[in-house]
Each structure stands twice: as structure tokens, then as C-alpha cells.
Amino acid sequence: MASARVVLVTHPPRGAQAFARGLVGARLAACVSSVRLASQYRWRGKIESARETLLVIKTTAARLRALERHVRAEHPYECPEFVVLAPSAVAASYLRWLAAETR
């Protein structure tokens, strides 16, 4: 059975929904949820603030490499966030759906 993964990627608000749709369309993700947020971060020695969209990407361990390649190639940030979380438990029916949608 596939192993579920949740990947966090921030994206500028403009283009975030198209980026998310492309991930699902390419079967790199079964689902991408988005949350608008305000971020504070250090970049090149300065503290910056930005409006961003957090993409919560649901995928499988088998698709992680391809997903990361896609994010690095297509994301507008020089250094995009790519944080992978491994859930400790996932409902069997959800896991079956996740695996089917990322094949």
C-alpha cells in the first residue's frame, strides 16, 4: 500500500491556484488545499513580509521526487519551500484514493 505524504509549499497569491491545479493535473498530487497567509521571514540579511498562499499538497512517497523536481522547475521563488510531512495514521479508504489519483 502507498505511503501518504503532506507537502507544504508557499506560493505568491497570483498564480497559486493555477500552480496547484497543474500539480493535480499532472497526478503529482491527489489534492491541493490552499490557505492565504501573511509571512515574515529573513531573506538575504533582511526581515521581509509578504502575502502568500500556503499550498497543502497531498501525495504519496512514490511521487515525492517528481513533485520536488516540478516545484523547483516551475515555482517562481528562487528558494521555494518544500517541507514533507509523514502522517502517523491515514484512513485506509483515503489512502486508496490518494494512491489511485497519483498513479
Buried (B, 14 or more C-beta within 10 A) or exposed (E): EBBBBBBEBBBBEEBBBEBBEBBBEBBBBBBBEBEEEEEEEEEEEEEEEEEBBBBBBBBBEEBBEBBBEBBEEEBEBEEBBBEBEEEEEBEEEBBEBBBEBBE
